[in-house]
Amino acid sequence: MHLLTTALFALHVLLAGLWPWPGHAQSGPVGETWSIASDSVFPPYSWLEAGKLSGMDVEIVAALVRRAGAEPRFEPAPWNRVQQLLEQGRVDAAFQFVGRPDRFEKYHMIGPFRFGETVFAVPLDGISDWDRLEDLQPFSIGVVQGYTYGQAFDQAGFLRKENTAGDNRLLLRMLAARRVDAIIGDRVTLAYLAQQEGVRDSIRFLAKPFDRVARYIAVPRDRPGIAERLRVALAQMQADGSIGAIMRQWE
């Protein structure tokens, strides 16, 4: 009887160690690393500086991965390449995706972990303002290749969209050179890059924002365990204020 009791106790301890407690992110194997792809030119959220990936979203995602029991290995790339890496299953996750029906079908979409504001930028003497997208029909609007700006804009076939820019920095150069009448993008990112490019005083943002955008982490469908651990970690960090604390450091 003593041997049976001892064996049952040992089994109980083993199972307790394998089964995650409710409300806590599940830890993975010791030394587990997840490859995470992200946009390499999306400051101040993610960008390469002296060969190192920096930014608000980089810090948020790194903290989420560590809360989930793994270590992140970031793979910064142009946005089109980020999407290819995810589609081909060559990374465990990628960010900062805008929510879109086809993406929710194709991937595990974790989030939103942050919200941003999408706006139109124009030269100082450019378009005065807009109310409906139809008001912008006469003008050319620069967009980044592969970016999603929301269903209403993406499906507006009547708009003249110039999608030759590979990133937001090139988009601003197109606007400064007046190759387009307007550009669209994240307000904070465009303002930051415009300052770096020395064109902040020659452009302005239209008063009416286009959209408030939720940002997600996308995980391939064949990695449900990673997705679930990230969901639990996100819920914990939103509840305890950890994500808010990271964001305030960038304000």
Secondary structure, 3 states (H helix, E strand, C coil): CHHHHHHHHHHHHHHHHHCCCCCCCCCCCCCCEEEEEEECEECCCEEEECCEEECHHHHHHHHHHHHCCCEEEEEEECHHHHHHHHHCCCCCEEEEEECCHHHHHHEEEEEEEEEEEEEEEEECCCCCCCCCHHHHCCCEEEEECCCCCCHHHHCCCCCEEEEEECCHHHHHHHHHCCCCCEEEEEHHHHHHHHHHHCCHHHEEECCCCCEEEEEEEEEECCCHHHHHHHHHHHHHHHHCCHHHHHHHCCC
